[in-house]
Amino acid sequence: MAALEDVKIAALIREARQLLQLSQVEFASKIGVSFQSVNRWENGRNRPIPLALKQIEKLLHEMGEPGENLLTKYFSDQD
């Protein structure tokens, strides 16, 4: 996941959060980070640390097919 561009990470996080129908506060709580972190990630000001990326990836797997589709969408075209 670390090789993803910041823009792709921002889009992935926003899309996952919206699919789960969670606010930034709720999403942050679910993966164990602050609301400010999620907000900065979605706005492209910061990127998640590797541990947070692992939590996001785990959450996507737990989502089942919708999460797997996001993983494919954002990870299948890496060079």
PDB file with SEQRES, HELIX, SHEET and CRYST1 records, atoms N, CA, C and O in Angstrom:
SEQRES   1 A   79  MET ALA ALA LEU GLU ASP VAL LYS ILE ALA ALA LEU ILE          
SEQRES   2 A   79  ARG GLU ALA ARG GLN LEU LEU GLN LEU SER GLN VAL GLU          
SEQRES   3 A   79  PHE ALA SER LYS ILE GLY VAL SER PHE GLN SER VAL ASN          
SEQRES   4 A   79  ARG TRP GLU ASN GLY ARG ASN ARG PRO ILE PRO LEU ALA          
SEQRES   5 A   79  LEU LYS GLN ILE GLU LYS LEU LEU HIS GLU MET GLY GLU          
SEQRES   6 A   79  PRO GLY GLU ASN LEU LEU THR LYS TYR PHE SER ASP GLN          
SEQRES   7 A   79  ASP                                                          
HELIX    1 AA1 ASP A    6  LEU A   19  1                                  14    
HELIX    2 AA2 GLN A   24  ILE A   31  1                                   8    
HELIX    3 AA3 PHE A   35  GLU A   42  1                                   8    
HELIX    4 AA4 PRO A   50  GLU A   62  1                                  13    
HELIX    5 AA5 GLU A   65  PHE A   75  1                                  11    
CRYST1    1.000    1.000    1.000  90.00  90.00  90.00 P 1           1          
ATOM      1  N   MET A   1       0.817  -1.202   0.000  1.00  0.00           N  
ATOM      2  CA  MET A   1       0.000   0.000   0.000  1.00  0.00           C  
ATOM      3  C   MET A   1       0.858   1.263   0.000  1.00  0.00           C  
ATOM      4  O   MET A   1       0.409   2.300  -0.489  1.00  0.00           O  
ATOM      5  N   ALA A   2       2.052   1.208   0.521  1.00  0.00           N  
ATOM      6  CA  ALA A   2       2.867   2.402   0.676  1.00  0.00           C  
ATOM      7  C   ALA A   2       3.229   3.044  -0.654  1.00  0.00           C  
ATOM      8  O   ALA A   2       3.551   4.231  -0.691  1.00  0.00           O  
ATOM      9  N   ALA A   3       3.183   2.290  -1.747  1.00  0.00           N  
ATOM     10  CA  ALA A   3       3.562   2.839  -3.041  1.00  0.00           C  
ATOM     11  C   ALA A   3       2.449   3.653  -3.699  1.00  0.00           C  
ATOM     12  O   ALA A   3       2.679   4.302  -4.719  1.00  0.00           O  
ATOM     13  N   LEU A   4       1.280   3.624  -3.143  1.00  0.00           N  
ATOM     14  CA  LEU A   4       0.180   4.390  -3.724  1.00  0.00           C  
ATOM     15  C   LEU A   4       0.458   5.880  -3.657  1.00  0.00           C  
ATOM     16  O   LEU A   4       1.039   6.375  -2.691  1.00  0.00           O  
ATOM     17  N   GLU A   5       0.046   6.576  -4.676  1.00  0.00           N  
ATOM     18  CA  GLU A   5       0.163   8.027  -4.672  1.00  0.00           C  
ATOM     19  C   GLU A   5      -0.786   8.593  -3.614  1.00  0.00           C  
ATOM     20  O   GLU A   5      -1.809   7.988  -3.293  1.00  0.00           O  
ATOM     21  N   ASP A   6      -0.430   9.760  -3.082  1.00  0.00           N  
ATOM     22  CA  ASP A   6      -1.260  10.387  -2.057  1.00  0.00           C  
ATOM     23  C   ASP A   6      -2.693  10.597  -2.533  1.00  0.00           C  
ATOM     24  O   ASP A   6      -3.637  10.437  -1.759  1.00  0.00           O  
ATOM     25  N   VAL A   7      -2.856  10.953  -3.795  1.00  0.00           N  
ATOM     26  CA  VAL A   7      -4.199  11.192  -4.338  1.00  0.00           C  
ATOM     27  C   VAL A   7      -5.017   9.907  -4.317  1.00  0.00           C  
ATOM     28  O   VAL A   7      -6.204   9.922  -3.989  1.00  0.00           O  
ATOM     29  N   LYS A   8      -4.381   8.803  -4.667  1.00  0.00           N  
ATOM     30  CA  LYS A   8      -5.093   7.523  -4.657  1.00  0.00           C  
ATOM     31  C   LYS A   8      -5.441   7.100  -3.238  1.00  0.00           C  
ATOM     32  O   LYS A   8      -6.518   6.553  -3.000  1.00  0.00           O  
ATOM     33  N   ILE A   9      -4.551   7.346  -2.303  1.00  0.00           N  
ATOM     34  CA  ILE A   9      -4.825   7.014  -0.910  1.00  0.00           C  
ATOM     35  C   ILE A   9      -6.008   7.832  -0.412  1.00  0.00           C  
ATOM     36  O   ILE A   9      -6.906   7.302   0.242  1.00  0.00           O  
ATOM     37  N   ALA A  10      -6.005   9.114  -0.721  1.00  0.00           N  
ATOM     38  CA  ALA A  10      -7.111   9.990  -0.306  1.00  0.00           C  
ATOM     39  C   ALA A  10      -8.431   9.482  -0.872  1.00  0.00           C  
ATOM     40  O   ALA A  10      -9.433   9.416  -0.160  1.00  0.00           O  
ATOM     41  N   ALA A  11      -8.431   9.125  -2.145  1.00  0.00           N  
ATOM     42  CA  ALA A  11      -9.661   8.649  -2.787  1.00  0.00           C  
ATOM     43  C   ALA A  11     -10.106   7.312  -2.208  1.00  0.00           C  
ATOM     44  O   ALA A  11     -11.297   7.096  -1.984  1.00  0.00           O  
ATOM     45  N   LEU A  12      -9.159   6.421  -1.967  1.00  0.00           N  
ATOM     46  CA  LEU A  12      -9.476   5.118  -1.387  1.00  0.00           C  
ATOM     47  C   LEU A  12     -10.126   5.276  -0.014  1.00  0.00           C  
ATOM     48  O   LEU A  12     -11.153   4.659   0.269  1.00  0.00           O  
ATOM     49  N   ILE A  13      -9.531   6.096   0.824  1.00  0.00           N  
ATOM     50  CA  ILE A  13     -10.065   6.287   2.176  1.00  0.00           C  
ATOM     51  C   ILE A  13     -11.455   6.909   2.124  1.00  0.00           C  
ATOM     52  O   ILE A  13     -12.365   6.455   2.817  1.00  0.00           O  
ATOM     53  N   ARG A  14     -11.621   7.937   1.311  1.00  0.00           N  
ATOM     54  CA  ARG A  14     -12.924   8.598   1.197  1.00  0.00           C  
ATOM     55  C   ARG A  14     -13.983   7.627   0.683  1.00  0.00           C  
ATOM     56  O   ARG A  14     -15.093   7.572   1.213  1.00  0.00           O  
ATOM     57  N   GLU A  15     -13.637   6.863  -0.347  1.00  0.00           N  
ATOM     58  CA  GLU A  15     -14.607   5.938  -0.926  1.00  0.00           C  
ATOM     59  C   GLU A  15     -14.973   4.820   0.051  1.00  0.00           C  
ATOM     60  O   GLU A  15     -16.141   4.445   0.155  1.00  0.00           O  
ATOM     61  N   ALA A  16     -13.987   4.292   0.762  1.00  0.00           N  
ATOM     62  CA  ALA A  16     -14.266   3.249   1.758  1.00  0.00           C  
ATOM     63  C   ALA A  16     -15.163   3.787   2.857  1.00  0.00           C  
ATOM     64  O   ALA A  16     -16.128   3.136   3.259  1.00  0.00           O  
ATOM     65  N   ARG A  17     -14.845   4.966   3.335  1.00  0.00           N  
ATOM     66  CA  ARG A  17     -15.644   5.577   4.410  1.00  0.00           C  
ATOM     67  C   ARG A  17     -17.080   5.803   3.953  1.00  0.00           C  
ATOM     68  O   ARG A  17     -18.021   5.556   4.707  1.00  0.00           O  
ATOM     69  N   GLN A  18     -17.247   6.270   2.730  1.00  0.00           N  
ATOM     70  CA  GLN A  18     -18.586   6.523   2.214  1.00  0.00           C  
ATOM     71  C   GLN A  18     -19.364   5.231   1.996  1.00  0.00           C  
ATOM     72  O   GLN A  18     -20.567   5.183   2.251  1.00  0.00           O  
ATOM     73  N   LEU A  19     -18.692   4.188   1.529  1.00  0.00           N  
ATOM     74  CA  LEU A  19     -19.355   2.888   1.376  1.00  0.00           C  
ATOM     75  C   LEU A  19     -19.854   2.359   2.716  1.00  0.00           C  
ATOM     76  O   LEU A  19     -20.917   1.743   2.800  1.00  0.00           O  
ATOM     77  N   LEU A  20     -19.071   2.608   3.758  1.00  0.00           N  
ATOM     78  CA  LEU A  20     -19.460   2.177   5.103  1.00  0.00           C  
ATOM     79  C   LEU A  20     -20.484   3.118   5.736  1.00  0.00           C  
ATOM     80  O   LEU A  20     -21.028   2.832   6.802  1.00  0.00           O  
ATOM     81  N   GLN A  21     -20.737   4.235   5.071  1.00  0.00           N  
ATOM     82  CA  GLN A  21     -21.664   5.255   5.564  1.00  0.00           C  
ATOM     83  C   GLN A  21     -21.249   5.739   6.951  1.00  0.00           C  
ATOM     84  O   GLN A  21     -22.059   5.825   7.874  1.00  0.00           O  
ATOM     85  N   LEU A  22     -19.948   6.055   7.064  1.00  0.00           N  
ATOM     86  CA  LEU A  22     -19.399   6.552   8.317  1.00  0.00           C  
ATOM     87  C   LEU A  22     -18.906   7.981   8.146  1.00  0.00           C  
ATOM     88  O   LEU A  22     -18.426   8.365   7.079  1.00  0.00           O  
ATOM     89  N   SER A  23     -19.031   8.752   9.203  1.00  0.00           N  
ATOM     90  CA  SER A  23     -18.425  10.082   9.216  1.00  0.00           C  
ATOM     91  C   SER A  23     -16.915   9.903   9.373  1.00  0.00           C  
ATOM     92  O   SER A  23     -16.443   8.803   9.658  1.00  0.00           O  
ATOM     93  N   GLN A  24     -16.171  10.972   9.189  1.00  0.00           N  
ATOM     94  CA  GLN A  24     -14.730  10.889   9.411  1.00  0.00           C  
ATOM     95  C   GLN A  24     -14.434  10.506  10.855  1.00  0.00           C  
ATOM     96  O   GLN A  24     -13.499   9.749  11.114  1.00  0.00           O  
ATOM     97  N   VAL A  25     -15.212  11.015  11.787  1.00  0.00           N  
ATOM     98  CA  VAL A  25     -15.034  10.696  13.210  1.00  0.00           C  
ATOM     99  C   VAL A  25     -15.269   9.200  13.446  1.00  0.00           C  
ATOM    100  O   VAL A  25     -14.487   8.549  14.139  1.00  0.00           O  
ATOM    101  N   GLU A  26     -16.332   8.667  12.879  1.00  0.00           N  
ATOM    102  CA  GLU A  26     -16.657   7.248  13.060  1.00  0.00           C  
ATOM    103  C   GLU A  26     -15.605   6.349  12.400  1.00  0.00           C  
ATOM    104  O   GLU A  26     -15.197   5.337  12.969  1.00  0.00           O  
ATOM    105  N   PHE A  27     -15.175   6.728  11.204  1.00  0.00           N  
ATOM    106  CA  PHE A  27     -14.151   5.949  10.501  1.00  0.00           C  
ATOM    107  C   PHE A  27     -12.853   5.951  11.300  1.00  0.00           C  
ATOM    108  O   PHE A  27     -12.211   4.913  11.462  1.00  0.00           O  
ATOM    109  N   ALA A  28     -12.477   7.116  11.795  1.00  0.00           N  
ATOM    110  CA  ALA A  28     -11.260   7.239  12.593  1.00  0.00           C  
ATOM    111  C   ALA A  28     -11.315   6.319  13.812  1.00  0.00           C  
ATOM    112  O   ALA A  28     -10.344   5.629  14.123  1.00  0.00           O  
ATOM    113  N   SER A  29     -12.443   6.315  14.487  1.00  0.00           N  
ATOM    114  CA  SER A  29     -12.614   5.474  15.663  1.00  0.00           C  
ATOM    115  C   SER A  29     -12.489   3.993  15.301  1.00  0.00           C  
ATOM    116  O   SER A  29     -11.908   3.209  16.051  1.00  0.00           O  
ATOM    117  N   LYS A  30     -13.035   3.626  14.158  1.00  0.00           N  
ATOM    118  CA  LYS A  30     -13.033   2.231  13.722  1.00  0.00           C  
ATOM    119  C   LYS A  30     -11.614   1.711  13.455  1.00  0.00           C  
ATOM    120  O   LYS A  30     -11.332   0.535  13.686  1.00  0.00           O  
ATOM    121  N   ILE A  31     -10.727   2.579  12.974  1.00  0.00           N  
ATOM    122  CA  ILE A  31      -9.368   2.127  12.681  1.00  0.00           C  
ATOM    123  C   ILE A  31      -8.351   2.585  13.723  1.00  0.00           C  
ATOM    124  O   ILE A  31      -7.159   2.305  13.596  1.00  0.00           O  
ATOM    125  N   GLY A  32      -8.819   3.284  14.745  1.00  0.00           N  
ATOM    126  CA  GLY A  32      -7.948   3.629  15.866  1.00  0.00           C  
ATOM    127  C   GLY A  32      -7.047   4.826  15.658  1.00  0.00           C  
ATOM    128  O   GLY A  32      -5.918   4.852  16.148  1.00  0.00           O  
ATOM    129  N   VAL A  33      -7.546   5.830  14.924  1.00  0.00           N  
ATOM    130  CA  VAL A  33      -6.788   7.064  14.719  1.00  0.00           C  
ATOM    131  C   VAL A  33      -7.678   8.254  15.056  1.00  0.00           C  
ATOM    132  O   VAL A  33      -8.853   8.084  15.381  1.00  0.00           O  
ATOM    133  N   SER A  34      -7.125   9.440  14.980  1.00  0.00           N  
ATOM    134  CA  SER A  34      -7.922  10.634  15.267  1.00  0.00           C  
ATOM    135  C   SER A  34      -8.704  11.092  14.038  1.00  0.00           C  
ATOM    136  O   SER A  34      -8.349  10.772  12.904  1.00  0.00           O  
ATOM    137  N   PHE A  35      -9.754  11.831  14.281  1.00  0.00           N  
ATOM    138  CA  PHE A  35     -10.526  12.442  13.206  1.00  0.00           C  
ATOM    139  C   PHE A  35      -9.623  13.317  12.347  1.00  0.00           C  
ATOM    140  O   PHE A  35      -9.748  13.338  11.123  1.00  0.00           O  
ATOM    141  N   GLN A  36      -8.715  14.038  12.994  1.00  0.00           N  
ATOM    142  CA  GLN A  36      -7.824  14.939  12.258  1.00  0.00           C  
ATOM    143  C   GLN A  36      -6.961  14.171  11.260  1.00  0.00           C  
ATOM    144  O   GLN A  36      -6.689  14.656  10.162  1.00  0.00           O  
ATOM    145  N   SER A  37      -6.539  12.986  11.646  1.00  0.00           N  
ATOM    146  CA  SER A  37      -5.740  12.165  10.730  1.00  0.00           C  
ATOM    147  C   SER A  37      -6.541  11.817   9.483  1.00  0.00           C  
ATOM    148  O   SER A  37      -6.061  11.993   8.363  1.00  0.00           O  
ATOM    149  N   VAL A  38      -7.755  11.326   9.675  1.00  0.00           N  
ATOM    150  CA  VAL A  38      -8.597  10.959   8.532  1.00  0.00           C  
ATOM    151  C   VAL A  38      -8.856  12.179   7.661  1.00  0.00           C  
ATOM    152  O   VAL A  38      -8.805  12.091   6.434  1.00  0.00           O  
ATOM    153  N   ASN A  39      -9.131  13.301   8.280  1.00  0.00           N  
ATOM    154  CA  ASN A  39      -9.386  14.528   7.533  1.00  0.00           C  
ATOM    155  C   ASN A  39      -8.168  14.922   6.702  1.00  0.00           C  
ATOM    156  O   ASN A  39      -8.302  15.279   5.532  1.00  0.00           O  
ATOM    157  N   ARG A  40      -6.996  14.858   7.297  1.00  0.00           N  
ATOM    158  CA  ARG A  40      -5.765  15.209   6.562  1.00  0.00           C  
ATOM    159  C   ARG A  40      -5.493  14.215   5.433  1.00  0.00           C  
ATOM    160  O   ARG A  40      -5.044  14.608   4.356  1.00  0.00           O  
ATOM    161  N   TRP A  41      -5.760  12.942   5.672  1.00  0.00           N  
ATOM    162  CA  TRP A  41      -5.553  11.949   4.618  1.00  0.00           C  
ATOM    163  C   TRP A  41      -6.471  12.212   3.440  1.00  0.00           C  
ATOM    164  O   TRP A  41      -6.036  12.224   2.289  1.00  0.00           O  
ATOM    165  N   GLU A  42      -7.748  12.423   3.736  1.00  0.00           N  
ATOM    166  CA  GLU A  42      -8.723  12.629   2.657  1.00  0.00           C  
ATOM    167  C   GLU A  42      -8.453  13.916   1.877  1.00  0.00           C  
ATOM    168  O   GLU A  42      -8.801  14.016   0.701  1.00  0.00           O  
ATOM    169  N   ASN A  43      -7.848  14.877   2.520  1.00  0.00           N  
ATOM    170  CA  ASN A  43      -7.538  16.141   1.848  1.00  0.00           C  
ATOM    171  C   ASN A  43      -6.131  16.156   1.261  1.00  0.00           C  
ATOM    172  O   ASN A  43      -5.686  17.182   0.747  1.00  0.00           O  
ATOM    173  N   GLY A  44      -5.430  15.032   1.332  1.00  0.00           N  
ATOM    174  CA  GLY A  44      -4.122  14.897   0.721  1.00  0.00           C  
ATOM    175  C   GLY A  44      -2.995  15.655   1.408  1.00  0.00           C  
ATOM    176  O   GLY A  44      -1.927  15.843   0.826  1.00  0.00           O  
ATOM    177  N   ARG A  45      -3.228  16.092   2.640  1.00  0.00           N  
ATOM    178  CA  ARG A  45      -2.181  16.826   3.359  1.00  0.00           C  
ATOM    179  C   ARG A  45      -1.183  15.913   4.033  1.00  0.00           C  
ATOM    180  O   ARG A  45      -0.046  16.316   4.278  1.00  0.00           O  
ATOM    181  N   ASN A  46      -1.581  14.699   4.337  1.00  0.00           N  
ATOM    182  CA  ASN A  46      -0.711  13.688   4.943  1.00  0.00           C  
ATOM    183  C   ASN A  46      -1.092  12.350   4.358  1.00  0.00           C  
ATOM    184  O   ASN A  46      -2.151  12.194   3.749  1.00  0.00           O  
ATOM    185  N   ARG A  47      -0.211  11.386   4.554  1.00  0.00           N  
ATOM    186  CA  ARG A  47      -0.560  10.019   4.185  1.00  0.00           C  
ATOM    187  C   ARG A  47      -0.502   9.164   5.444  1.00  0.00           C  
ATOM    188  O   ARG A  47       0.275   9.446   6.355  1.00  0.00           O  
ATOM    189  N   PRO A  48      -1.315   8.133   5.493  1.00  0.00           N  
ATOM    190  CA  PRO A  48      -1.317   7.275   6.681  1.00  0.00           C  
ATOM    191  C   PRO A  48       0.034   6.590   6.886  1.00  0.00           C  
ATOM    192  O   PRO A  48       0.730   6.256   5.927  1.00  0.00           O  
ATOM    193  N   ILE A  49       0.386   6.392   8.145  1.00  0.00           N  
ATOM    194  CA  ILE A  49       1.591   5.617   8.454  1.00  0.00           C  
ATOM    195  C   ILE A  49       1.303   4.153   8.105  1.00  0.00           C  
ATOM    196  O   ILE A  49       0.140   3.767   7.988  1.00  0.00           O  
ATOM    197  N   PRO A  50       2.337   3.344   7.939  1.00  0.00           N  
ATOM    198  CA  PRO A  50       2.124   1.946   7.544  1.00  0.00           C  
ATOM    199  C   PRO A  50       1.148   1.178   8.446  1.00  0.00           C  
ATOM    200  O   PRO A  50       0.353   0.377   7.954  1.00  0.00           O  
ATOM    201  N   LEU A  51       1.204   1.414   9.748  1.00  0.00           N  
ATOM    202  CA  LEU A  51       0.282   0.721  10.650  1.00  0.00           C  
ATOM    203  C   LEU A  51      -1.170   1.094  10.352  1.00  0.00           C  
ATOM    204  O   LEU A  51      -2.045   0.228  10.356  1.00  0.00           O  
ATOM    205  N   ALA A  52      -1.430   2.369  10.096  1.00  0.00           N  
ATOM    206  CA  ALA A  52      -2.789   2.809   9.758  1.00  0.00           C  
ATOM    207  C   ALA A  52      -3.222   2.227   8.414  1.00  0.00           C  
ATOM    208  O   ALA A  52      -4.384   1.859   8.243  1.00  0.00           O  
ATOM    209  N   LEU A  53      -2.298   2.141   7.467  1.00  0.00           N  
ATOM    210  CA  LEU A  53      -2.621   1.539   6.167  1.00  0.00           C  
ATOM    211  C   LEU A  53      -3.020   0.077   6.337  1.00  0.00           C  
ATOM    212  O   LEU A  53      -3.933  -0.406   5.667  1.00  0.00           O  
ATOM    213  N   LYS A  54      -2.338  -0.616   7.228  1.00  0.00           N  
ATOM    214  CA  LYS A  54      -2.694  -2.017   7.503  1.00  0.00           C  
ATOM    215  C   LYS A  54      -4.099  -2.113   8.099  1.00  0.00           C  
ATOM    216  O   LYS A  54      -4.858  -3.021   7.759  1.00  0.00           O  
ATOM    217  N   GLN A  55      -4.441  -1.188   8.979  1.00  0.00           N  
ATOM    218  CA  GLN A  55      -5.776  -1.177   9.574  1.00  0.00           C  
ATOM    219  C   GLN A  55      -6.841  -0.916   8.508  1.00  0.00           C  
ATOM    220  O   GLN A  55      -7.910  -1.528   8.522  1.00  0.00           O  
ATOM    221  N   ILE A  56      -6.541  -0.010   7.595  1.00  0.00           N  
ATOM    222  CA  ILE A  56      -7.480   0.292   6.509  1.00  0.00           C  
ATOM    223  C   ILE A  56      -7.640  -0.934   5.617  1.00  0.00           C  
ATOM    224  O   ILE A  56      -8.754  -1.289   5.233  1.00  0.00           O  
ATOM    225  N   GLU A  57      -6.530  -1.572   5.294  1.00  0.00           N  
ATOM    226  CA  GLU A  57      -6.577  -2.773   4.456  1.00  0.00           C  
ATOM    227  C   GLU A  57      -7.392  -3.874   5.139  1.00  0.00           C  
ATOM    228  O   GLU A  57      -8.193  -4.548   4.490  1.00  0.00           O  
ATOM    229  N   LYS A  58      -7.192  -4.054   6.426  1.00  0.00           N  
ATOM    230  CA  LYS A  58      -7.951  -5.051   7.195  1.00  0.00           C  
ATOM    231  C   LYS A  58      -9.445  -4.735   7.146  1.00  0.00           C  
ATOM    232  O   LYS A  58     -10.271  -5.625   6.946  1.00  0.00           O  
ATOM    233  N   LEU A  59      -9.776  -3.470   7.329  1.00  0.00           N  
ATOM    234  CA  LEU A  59     -11.177  -3.050   7.290  1.00  0.00           C  
ATOM    235  C   LEU A  59     -11.783  -3.329   5.915  1.00  0.00           C  
ATOM    236  O   LEU A  59     -12.926  -3.777   5.819  1.00  0.00           O  
ATOM    237  N   LEU A  60     -11.028  -3.066   4.862  1.00  0.00           N  
ATOM    238  CA  LEU A  60     -11.519  -3.335   3.510  1.00  0.00           C  
ATOM    239  C   LEU A  60     -11.801  -4.816   3.316  1.00  0.00           C  
ATOM    240  O   LEU A  60     -12.812  -5.178   2.715  1.00  0.00           O  
ATOM    241  N   HIS A  61     -10.929  -5.674   3.814  1.00  0.00           N  
ATOM    242  CA  HIS A  61     -11.162  -7.121   3.723  1.00  0.00           C  
ATOM    243  C   HIS A  61     -12.415  -7.512   4.500  1.00  0.00           C  
ATOM    244  O   HIS A  61     -13.176  -8.373   4.060  1.00  0.00           O  
ATOM    245  N   GLU A  62     -12.628  -6.887   5.646  1.00  0.00           N  
ATOM    246  CA  GLU A  62     -13.797  -7.192   6.470  1.00  0.00           C  
ATOM    247  C   GLU A  62     -15.105  -6.745   5.802  1.00  0.00           C  
ATOM    248  O   GLU A  62     -16.176  -7.257   6.129  1.00  0.00           O  
ATOM    249  N   MET A  63     -15.019  -5.804   4.881  1.00  0.00           N  
ATOM    250  CA  MET A  63     -16.208  -5.299   4.177  1.00  0.00           C  
ATOM    251  C   MET A  63     -16.754  -6.315   3.177  1.00  0.00           C  
ATOM    252  O   MET A  63     -17.874  -6.166   2.687  1.00  0.00           O  
ATOM    253  N   GLY A  64     -15.972  -7.338   2.877  1.00  0.00           N  
ATOM    254  CA  GLY A  64     -16.411  -8.325   1.896  1.00  0.00           C  
ATOM    255  C   GLY A  64     -16.219  -7.811   0.480  1.00  0.00           C  
ATOM    256  O   GLY A  64     -15.239  -7.129   0.181  1.00  0.00           O  
ATOM    257  N   GLU A  65     -17.160  -8.145  -0.382  1.00  0.00           N  
ATOM    258  CA  GLU A  65     -17.026  -7.820  -1.802  1.00  0.00           C  
ATOM    259  C   GLU A  65     -16.810  -6.332  -2.088  1.00  0.00           C  
ATOM    260  O   GLU A  65     -15.947  -6.000  -2.901  1.00  0.00           O  
ATOM    261  N   PRO A  66     -17.561  -5.420  -1.451  1.00  0.00           N  
ATOM    262  CA  PRO A  66     -17.304  -3.998  -1.737  1.00  0.00           C  
ATOM    263  C   PRO A  66     -15.878  -3.576  -1.404  1.00  0.00           C  
ATOM    264  O   PRO A  66     -15.265  -2.814  -2.152  1.00  0.00           O  
ATOM    265  N   GLY A  67     -15.352  -4.062  -0.298  1.00  0.00           N  
ATOM    266  CA  GLY A  67     -13.986  -3.741   0.090  1.00  0.00           C  
ATOM    267  C   GLY A  67     -12.967  -4.380  -0.838  1.00  0.00           C  
ATOM    268  O   GLY A  67     -11.960  -3.764  -1.188  1.00  0.00           O  
ATOM    269  N   GLU A  68     -13.236  -5.621  -1.233  1.00  0.00           N  
ATOM    270  CA  GLU A  68     -12.342  -6.297  -2.173  1.00  0.00           C  
ATOM    271  C   GLU A  68     -12.325  -5.566  -3.516  1.00  0.00           C  
ATOM    272  O   GLU A  68     -11.281  -5.468  -4.160  1.00  0.00           O  
ATOM    273  N   ASN A  69     -13.482  -5.054  -3.935  1.00  0.00           N  
ATOM    274  CA  ASN A  69     -13.553  -4.289  -5.178  1.00  0.00           C  
ATOM    275  C   ASN A  69     -12.714  -3.016  -5.089  1.00  0.00           C  
ATOM    276  O   ASN A  69     -12.059  -2.633  -6.058  1.00  0.00           O  
ATOM    277  N   LEU A  70     -12.734  -2.363  -3.928  1.00  0.00           N  
ATOM    278  CA  LEU A  70     -11.902  -1.170  -3.751  1.00  0.00           C  
ATOM    279  C   LEU A  70     -10.422  -1.528  -3.795  1.00  0.00           C  
ATOM    280  O   LEU A  70      -9.627  -0.812  -4.404  1.00  0.00           O  
ATOM    281  N   LEU A  71     -10.052  -2.623  -3.157  1.00  0.00           N  
ATOM    282  CA  LEU A  71      -8.658  -3.056  -3.193  1.00  0.00           C  
ATOM    283  C   LEU A  71      -8.213  -3.293  -4.638  1.00  0.00           C  
ATOM    284  O   LEU A  71      -7.126  -2.875  -5.040  1.00  0.00           O  
ATOM    285  N   THR A  72      -9.052  -3.957  -5.400  1.00  0.00           N  
ATOM    286  CA  THR A  72      -8.735  -4.212  -6.808  1.00  0.00           C  
ATOM    287  C   THR A  72      -8.624  -2.898  -7.575  1.00  0.00           C  
ATOM    288  O   THR A  72      -7.690  -2.700  -8.352  1.00  0.00           O  
ATOM    289  N   LYS A  73      -9.578  -2.010  -7.352  1.00  0.00           N  
ATOM    290  CA  LYS A  73      -9.603  -0.723  -8.058  1.00  0.00           C  
ATOM    291  C   LYS A  73      -8.332   0.083  -7.803  1.00  0.00           C  
ATOM    292  O   LYS A  73      -7.763   0.654  -8.733  1.00  0.00           O  
ATOM    293  N   TYR A  74      -7.886   0.133  -6.553  1.00  0.00           N  
ATOM    294  CA  TYR A  74      -6.767   0.989  -6.204  1.00  0.00           C  
ATOM    295  C   TYR A  74      -5.408   0.299  -6.212  1.00  0.00           C  
ATOM    296  O   TYR A  74      -4.383   0.981  -6.205  1.00  0.00           O  
ATOM    297  N   PHE A  75      -5.366  -1.027  -6.226  1.00  0.00           N  
ATOM    298  CA  PHE A  75      -4.086  -1.727  -6.149  1.00  0.00           C  
ATOM    299  C   PHE A  75      -3.725  -2.518  -7.375  1.00  0.00           C  
ATOM    300  O   PHE A  75      -2.555  -2.861  -7.546  1.00  0.00           O  
ATOM    301  N   SER A  76      -4.675  -2.827  -8.243  1.00  0.00           N  
ATOM    302  CA  SER A  76      -4.369  -3.705  -9.376  1.00  0.00           C  
ATOM    303  C   SER A  76      -3.535  -3.025 -10.453  1.00  0.00           C  
ATOM    304  O   SER A  76      -2.892  -3.706 -11.251  1.00  0.00           O  
ATOM    305  N   ASP A  77      -3.532  -1.694 -10.492  1.00  0.00           N  
ATOM    306  CA  ASP A  77      -2.812  -1.016 -11.572  1.00  0.00           C  
ATOM    307  C   ASP A  77      -1.471  -0.444 -11.125  1.00  0.00           C  
ATOM    308  O   ASP A  77      -0.922   0.431 -11.795  1.00  0.00           O  
ATOM    309  N   GLN A  78      -0.936  -0.922 -10.005  1.00  0.00           N  
ATOM    310  CA  GLN A  78       0.376  -0.448  -9.558  1.00  0.00           C  
ATOM    311  C   GLN A  78       1.457  -0.960 -10.480  1.00  0.00           C  
ATOM    312  O   GLN A  78       1.388  -2.085 -10.975  1.00  0.00           O  
ATOM    313  N   ASP A  79       2.444  -0.138 -10.703  1.00  0.00           N  
ATOM    314  CA  ASP A  79       3.565  -0.543 -11.548  1.00  0.00           C  
ATOM    315  C   ASP A  79       4.622  -1.252 -10.732  1.00  0.00           C  
ATOM    316  O   ASP A  79       5.646  -1.667 -11.275  1.00  0.00           O  
TER     317      ASP A  79                                                      
END                                                                             
